[in-house]
């Protein structure tokens, strides 16, 4: 009860910044404000390609089948993440919420979907549990730990296969450099830290399964976990496999360098497939592989991933059963799933949706992964004891470009974790 009251207090504090029109609606009751009879309100993340028309078309078969009406709503604030807590505090929250995950404040206001028979087989269901409860279900995953490569560059450099260990990767980068290519493309801004985490996810999670939990339990430090890859990264910079100037490069420019055929290897997530599709026909074939692992470990390693297109149900929904039916449709109906998998680099392990080109190769990497693991700060029950980890990690990774030693980098991230627990 105390956790629930604390959640209510924090949510109520947010009401101070909710527009007056929403606060007026709050006086009419608590929980979901509801809509017309038989109407389910669903708040979604609206984008240029996932616009109002996209969502309305997506839910139309559900409406036709059930007779229920779905009202698609965009966020009232800057984002769904900002708007949902505000609307909870104001008593105007929608019935279904898309694109965000539960946290300690919002979880008490959501329905636990653990006992829904259809939910257990959805992607990363257990990985996003909080305690024994499951508040979020998703359509698929965004695969994080992918290395894209230029097959023409590999051929010209005399590289016959993709690397499965760190030593082979270093040898391949030496050959790519000699052949006149940028061996590994990196970038500044958020990409520096993200790429370093992405390429290390498989090896790190073999050495330290659920490492975020070990850090939280003080069995491991982030510095101890990441110093091995800090050492490798510093060596790659020193050997010229990574250009020092890349630390100031805009991520979109880095994308362009790879698309332009100047690069051998480029670490990125599954969403990069959409960028490649938009680029049209390239002068080379793109390949994809899972990052290398340590010599003594099996390949491929665990794949870093995040749940994609998550849905949650408001406990105060006017029609909770109808809201659950809608969510079930969104994450299990074959046609609805196929439509959503065709957007924003979303993939589903074991999916029978036909993929072509680089997307089919990403699907193969995902299907071959022995497990999907938490990334960055973590998710559900596997979480670091801090927030804001990714920006700090990027800062630490960028220090390796300007002369910080791997030991310095490890010490810096540990000091930050200790200060922010």
C-alpha positions as CSV (number, residue, x, y, z in Angstrom):
1,X,0.0,0.0,0.0
2,X,2.8,2.4,0.8
3,X,4.4,2.1,-2.6
4,X,1.0,2.7,-4.2
5,X,0.4,5.9,-2.1
6,X,3.9,7.1,-3.0
7,X,3.1,6.6,-6.6
8,X,-0.1,8.5,-6.3
9,X,1.7,11.4,-4.6
10,X,4.3,11.6,-7.3
11,X,1.7,11.4,-10.0
12,X,-0.4,14.1,-8.3
13,X,2.6,16.4,-8.3
14,X,2.7,16.2,-12.1
15,X,-0.9,17.5,-12.2
16,X,0.5,20.9,-11.4
17,X,1.9,21.1,-15.0
18,X,-1.2,19.6,-16.7
19,X,-3.2,22.0,-18.8
20,X,-6.3,23.5,-17.1
21,X,-8.6,21.7,-19.6
22,X,-7.3,18.3,-18.3
23,X,-7.6,19.3,-14.7
24,X,-11.2,20.3,-15.3
25,X,-11.9,16.9,-16.7
26,X,-10.3,15.4,-13.6
27,X,-13.2,16.7,-11.5
28,X,-15.5,14.3,-13.2
29,X,-13.8,11.3,-11.8
30,X,-10.6,9.3,-11.4
31,X,-8.9,6.7,-13.5
32,X,-9.6,6.7,-17.3
33,X,-11.9,9.5,-18.4
34,X,-13.4,7.0,-20.9
35,X,-15.0,7.8,-24.2
36,X,-18.3,7.1,-25.9
37,X,-20.0,3.7,-25.2
38,X,-18.0,0.9,-26.7
39,X,-15.0,3.2,-27.4
40,X,-11.4,2.3,-26.4
41,X,-8.9,5.2,-26.1
42,X,-5.4,4.3,-27.2
43,X,-2.5,6.8,-26.9
44,X,0.2,6.1,-29.5
45,X,3.5,7.6,-30.6
46,X,2.6,9.5,-33.8
47,X,5.5,10.0,-36.3
48,X,5.8,10.9,-40.0
49,X,5.3,7.3,-41.1
50,X,3.3,6.1,-38.2
51,X,0.6,8.8,-38.5
52,X,-3.1,8.9,-37.5
53,X,-4.1,7.2,-40.8
54,X,-1.6,4.3,-40.2
55,X,-3.0,3.6,-36.8
56,X,-6.7,3.9,-37.8
57,X,-6.1,1.5,-40.7
58,X,-4.3,-0.9,-38.4
59,X,-7.2,-1.2,-35.8
60,X,-10.0,-1.2,-38.4
61,X,-10.2,-5.0,-38.7
62,X,-10.4,-5.2,-34.9
63,X,-13.3,-2.7,-34.9
64,X,-15.1,-4.6,-37.6
65,X,-14.7,-7.9,-35.8
66,X,-15.6,-6.8,-32.3
67,X,-17.9,-3.9,-32.9
68,X,-15.8,-1.8,-30.5
69,X,-14.6,1.6,-31.5
70,X,-10.9,2.6,-31.1
71,X,-10.1,6.2,-30.6
72,X,-6.4,6.9,-31.6
73,X,-4.9,9.7,-29.6
74,X,-1.4,11.3,-29.8
75,X,0.3,12.6,-26.7
76,X,-0.9,15.8,-25.2
77,X,2.6,16.8,-24.2
78,X,5.9,16.3,-26.0
79,X,5.8,12.5,-25.9
80,X,3.8,9.5,-24.6
81,X,6.3,9.2,-21.8
82,X,5.6,12.7,-20.6
83,X,1.8,12.7,-21.3
84,X,0.8,9.4,-19.6
85,X,1.9,10.2,-16.0
86,X,0.3,13.7,-16.4
87,X,-3.0,12.2,-17.6
88,X,-2.9,9.6,-14.8
89,X,-2.6,12.4,-12.3
90,X,-5.5,14.3,-13.9
91,X,-7.7,11.3,-14.2
92,X,-7.8,11.5,-18.0
93,X,-5.5,8.6,-18.9
94,X,-6.3,6.5,-22.0
95,X,-7.3,2.8,-21.8
96,X,-4.3,1.5,-23.8
97,X,-0.8,3.0,-23.9
98,X,1.7,2.3,-26.7
99,X,5.4,2.8,-27.0
100,X,6.5,3.2,-23.4
101,X,7.3,0.8,-20.5
102,X,6.1,0.7,-16.9
103,X,8.2,2.2,-14.1
104,X,7.9,2.3,-10.3
105,X,5.4,5.2,-10.5
106,X,3.1,4.0,-13.2
107,X,3.2,0.2,-12.6
108,X,0.6,0.3,-9.8
109,X,-1.8,2.0,-12.2
110,X,-1.6,-0.8,-14.9
111,X,-3.2,-4.2,-15.3
112,X,-1.0,-7.2,-14.7
113,X,-1.2,-9.3,-17.9
114,X,0.5,-12.4,-16.4
115,X,-2.5,-14.6,-16.5
116,X,-3.5,-13.8,-20.1
117,X,-3.0,-17.0,-22.1
118,X,-2.0,-15.1,-25.2
119,X,0.6,-12.9,-23.5
120,X,3.3,-15.4,-22.5
121,X,4.5,-16.1,-26.0
122,X,5.0,-12.4,-27.0
123,X,8.5,-11.2,-27.4
124,X,10.6,-10.5,-24.3
125,X,7.6,-11.0,-22.0
126,X,9.6,-12.2,-19.1
127,X,12.5,-9.9,-19.7
128,X,10.2,-6.9,-19.0
129,X,8.6,-8.3,-15.8
130,X,8.6,-6.1,-12.7
131,X,8.7,-8.4,-9.7
132,X,6.3,-11.2,-10.7
133,X,4.1,-8.9,-12.7
134,X,3.9,-8.3,-16.4
135,X,2.5,-5.0,-17.4
136,X,3.9,-4.7,-21.0
137,X,3.5,-6.9,-24.0
138,X,5.2,-6.2,-27.4
139,X,5.0,-6.9,-31.1
140,X,8.7,-7.6,-31.6
141,X,12.2,-6.5,-30.8
142,X,14.6,-3.9,-32.0
143,X,17.8,-5.9,-32.3
144,X,20.7,-3.9,-30.9
145,X,23.9,-5.9,-31.4
146,X,24.5,-6.0,-35.2
147,X,27.5,-5.3,-37.3
148,X,26.8,-4.3,-40.9
149,X,29.5,-4.8,-43.4
150,X,30.4,-4.0,-47.0
151,X,30.8,-7.3,-48.8
152,X,32.7,-5.6,-51.7
153,X,35.2,-4.2,-49.2
154,X,35.6,-7.6,-47.6
155,X,36.3,-9.2,-51.0
156,X,38.9,-6.5,-52.0
157,X,40.6,-6.9,-48.6
158,X,40.8,-10.7,-49.0
159,X,38.4,-11.5,-46.1
160,X,36.6,-14.7,-46.7
161,X,34.2,-14.8,-43.8
162,X,32.8,-12.7,-40.9
163,X,34.7,-12.6,-37.7
164,X,33.5,-14.6,-34.7
165,X,36.3,-13.6,-32.2
166,X,38.0,-10.4,-31.2
167,X,41.4,-11.4,-32.6
168,X,39.9,-12.2,-36.0
169,X,38.0,-8.9,-36.0
170,X,41.2,-7.0,-35.4
171,X,43.0,-8.9,-38.2
172,X,40.1,-8.1,-40.6
173,X,40.2,-4.4,-39.7
174,X,43.9,-4.4,-40.5
175,X,43.1,-5.8,-43.9
176,X,40.4,-3.3,-44.5
177,X,42.7,-0.4,-43.6
178,X,45.3,-1.7,-46.0
179,X,42.7,-2.0,-48.8
180,X,41.9,1.7,-48.4
181,X,38.6,1.5,-46.4
182,X,37.6,3.0,-43.0
183,X,37.8,-0.3,-41.1
184,X,35.1,0.6,-38.5
185,X,32.8,3.6,-38.7
186,X,32.0,5.3,-35.5
187,X,30.3,8.6,-34.7
188,X,29.9,11.3,-32.0
189,X,26.8,12.4,-30.0
190,X,25.0,9.4,-28.5
191,X,26.4,7.0,-31.0
192,X,29.8,6.6,-29.4
193,X,28.7,4.9,-26.3
194,X,25.8,3.1,-28.0
195,X,28.0,1.4,-30.5
196,X,30.5,0.4,-27.9
197,X,27.8,-1.2,-25.8
198,X,26.2,-2.8,-28.9
199,X,29.3,-4.6,-30.1
200,X,30.1,-5.8,-26.5
201,X,26.6,-7.1,-25.5
202,X,27.2,-10.7,-26.6
203,X,30.6,-11.1,-25.0
204,X,29.7,-9.2,-21.8
205,X,26.5,-11.3,-21.3
206,X,28.5,-14.5,-21.6
207,X,31.1,-13.4,-19.1
208,X,28.5,-11.8,-16.7
209,X,24.9,-12.9,-17.4
210,X,22.4,-10.3,-16.2
211,X,25.4,-8.1,-15.4
212,X,23.2,-5.1,-14.5
213,X,21.7,-7.1,-11.6
214,X,25.3,-8.1,-10.4
215,X,26.2,-4.4,-10.4
216,X,23.0,-3.6,-8.4
217,X,23.9,-6.4,-5.9
218,X,27.5,-5.1,-5.7
219,X,28.9,-8.4,-7.0
220,X,30.4,-6.5,-10.0
221,X,31.3,-3.0,-11.0
222,X,30.6,-1.5,-14.4
223,X,34.3,-0.7,-14.7
224,X,35.3,-4.3,-14.3
225,X,32.6,-5.4,-16.8
226,X,33.6,-2.9,-19.5
227,X,37.4,-2.5,-19.0
228,X,38.1,-5.4,-21.4
229,X,36.3,-3.7,-24.3
230,X,37.7,-0.3,-23.3
231,X,41.2,-1.8,-23.9
232,X,40.2,-3.2,-27.3
233,X,38.6,0.1,-28.3
234,X,41.6,2.1,-27.3
235,X,43.8,-0.3,-29.4
236,X,41.5,0.2,-32.4
237,X,41.8,3.9,-32.1
238,X,45.6,3.7,-31.7
239,X,45.9,1.4,-34.7
240,X,43.8,3.7,-36.9
241,X,41.0,1.2,-37.3
242,X,38.7,3.9,-35.9
243,X,39.3,7.5,-36.9
244,X,39.9,9.9,-34.0
245,X,37.9,12.6,-35.9
246,X,34.8,10.3,-35.9
247,X,34.1,11.4,-32.3
248,X,32.9,14.7,-33.7
249,X,30.9,13.2,-36.5
250,X,27.2,13.5,-36.7
251,X,25.5,10.0,-36.7
252,X,23.7,10.8,-40.0
253,X,27.1,11.6,-41.6
254,X,28.4,8.2,-40.3
255,X,25.4,6.5,-41.9
256,X,26.2,8.3,-45.1
257,X,29.8,7.2,-45.1
258,X,28.7,3.5,-44.9
259,X,26.1,4.0,-47.5
260,X,28.6,5.7,-49.7
261,X,30.8,2.5,-49.8
262,X,33.8,4.0,-47.9
263,X,33.5,1.8,-44.8
264,X,34.1,-1.9,-44.0
265,X,32.2,-2.3,-40.7
266,X,29.5,-0.4,-39.0
267,X,27.9,-1.3,-35.7
268,X,24.2,-0.3,-35.4
269,X,20.7,-1.5,-34.5
270,X,18.0,-3.1,-36.6
271,X,16.5,0.3,-37.3
272,X,19.5,1.0,-39.6
273,X,17.8,-1.3,-42.1
274,X,15.2,1.4,-42.8
275,X,18.0,3.9,-43.6
276,X,19.5,1.4,-46.1
277,X,16.1,0.8,-47.7
278,X,15.6,4.6,-48.2
279,X,19.0,4.8,-49.7
280,X,17.9,2.7,-52.6
281,X,20.3,0.6,-54.7
282,X,23.8,0.6,-53.3
283,X,27.1,0.0,-55.2
284,X,27.8,-2.9,-52.9
285,X,25.9,-5.7,-51.0
286,X,25.3,-5.2,-47.3
287,X,25.9,-8.1,-44.9
288,X,25.1,-8.4,-41.2
289,X,26.6,-10.5,-38.5
290,X,26.4,-10.8,-34.7
291,X,29.4,-9.3,-32.9
292,X,32.4,-11.4,-31.9
293,X,32.9,-13.2,-28.6
294,X,35.9,-14.3,-26.6
295,X,38.0,-17.2,-27.9
296,X,36.7,-19.8,-25.4
297,X,33.0,-19.0,-25.8
298,X,30.3,-20.3,-28.2
299,X,29.2,-18.1,-31.1
300,X,26.9,-16.3,-31.5
301,X,26.5,-14.9,-28.0
302,X,23.3,-13.4,-26.5
303,X,21.8,-10.7,-28.6
304,X,21.2,-7.3,-27.0
305,X,17.6,-6.3,-27.7
306,X,14.7,-4.1,-26.6
307,X,11.0,-4.8,-26.8
308,X,9.4,-3.0,-29.7
309,X,5.9,-1.6,-30.0
310,X,5.0,-2.3,-26.4
311,X,1.4,-1.9,-25.1
312,X,0.0,-1.5,-21.6
313,X,-3.5,-1.4,-20.2
314,X,-4.7,1.2,-17.7
315,X,-6.1,-0.4,-14.6
316,X,-8.8,2.4,-14.6
317,X,-9.9,1.6,-18.2
318,X,-13.6,2.1,-18.7
319,X,-13.8,-1.3,-20.6
320,X,-10.8,-3.3,-19.3
321,X,-11.9,-6.4,-21.2
322,X,-12.2,-4.5,-24.4
323,X,-8.8,-2.9,-23.8
324,X,-7.2,-6.3,-23.3
325,X,-8.9,-7.6,-26.4
326,X,-7.4,-4.7,-28.4
327,X,-3.9,-5.3,-27.0
328,X,-4.2,-9.0,-27.7
329,X,-5.1,-8.2,-31.3
330,X,-2.2,-5.8,-31.7
331,X,0.5,-8.3,-30.5
332,X,-0.9,-11.6,-31.8
333,X,-3.1,-11.1,-34.9
334,X,-0.9,-12.2,-37.8
335,X,-2.0,-9.3,-40.1
336,X,-1.5,-6.7,-37.4
337,X,1.9,-8.1,-36.4
338,X,3.0,-8.2,-40.0
339,X,2.1,-4.5,-40.5
340,X,3.9,-3.4,-37.4
341,X,7.0,-5.5,-38.2
342,X,7.3,-3.6,-41.5
343,X,8.0,-0.3,-39.6
344,X,11.0,1.2,-37.8
345,X,13.3,-1.9,-37.9
346,X,11.0,-4.1,-35.8
347,X,11.7,-7.8,-35.9
348,X,10.2,-10.9,-34.1
349,X,12.2,-14.0,-33.3
350,X,10.8,-17.0,-35.3
351,X,8.6,-14.7,-37.4
352,X,7.2,-16.1,-40.6
353,X,6.9,-12.7,-42.2
354,X,8.7,-12.7,-45.5
355,X,11.8,-10.5,-45.3
356,X,14.1,-9.5,-48.2
357,X,17.6,-8.1,-48.5
358,X,19.3,-6.9,-45.4
359,X,16.2,-7.4,-43.3
360,X,16.3,-11.2,-44.0
361,X,19.9,-11.3,-42.7
362,X,18.9,-9.4,-39.6
363,X,16.0,-11.9,-39.1
364,X,18.6,-14.7,-39.3
365,X,20.8,-13.1,-36.7
366,X,17.9,-12.7,-34.4
367,X,16.7,-16.3,-34.9
368,X,20.2,-17.7,-34.3
369,X,20.6,-15.8,-31.0
370,X,20.6,-18.1,-28.0
371,X,18.8,-15.5,-25.9
372,X,17.8,-11.8,-25.9
373,X,19.3,-9.7,-23.1
374,X,18.8,-6.3,-21.5
375,X,20.9,-3.4,-22.8
376,X,22.2,-0.2,-21.1
377,X,20.5,0.6,-17.9
378,X,18.5,-2.6,-18.3
379,X,14.8,-3.4,-18.1
380,X,12.3,-5.0,-15.8
381,X,14.0,-6.9,-13.0
382,X,17.4,-6.6,-14.7
383,X,18.4,-3.0,-14.0
384,X,21.3,-0.9,-12.9
385,X,20.9,1.0,-9.6
386,X,21.2,4.3,-11.5
387,X,19.4,6.3,-14.2
388,X,21.1,8.3,-16.9
389,X,23.7,5.6,-17.6
390,X,23.8,5.9,-21.4
391,X,24.8,9.6,-21.6
392,X,27.5,9.1,-19.0
393,X,28.8,6.0,-20.7
394,X,29.1,7.9,-24.0
395,X,31.1,10.6,-22.2
396,X,33.4,8.0,-20.9
397,X,33.8,6.2,-24.2
398,X,34.6,9.5,-25.9
399,X,37.4,10.1,-23.4
400,X,39.3,7.2,-25.0
401,X,39.6,9.3,-28.1
402,X,41.3,12.1,-26.2
403,X,43.9,10.1,-24.4
404,X,42.2,8.6,-21.3
405,X,43.4,5.1,-20.6
406,X,41.1,2.1,-20.3
407,X,41.7,2.1,-16.6
408,X,40.8,5.8,-16.3
409,X,37.6,5.1,-18.2
410,X,36.7,2.2,-15.9
411,X,37.4,4.3,-12.8
412,X,35.3,7.2,-14.2
413,X,32.2,5.1,-14.8
414,X,32.5,3.4,-11.4
415,X,32.9,6.7,-9.6
416,X,29.7,8.0,-11.4
417,X,27.7,4.9,-10.5
418,X,28.8,5.1,-6.9
419,X,27.8,8.8,-6.7
420,X,24.4,8.2,-8.3
421,X,23.2,5.0,-6.7
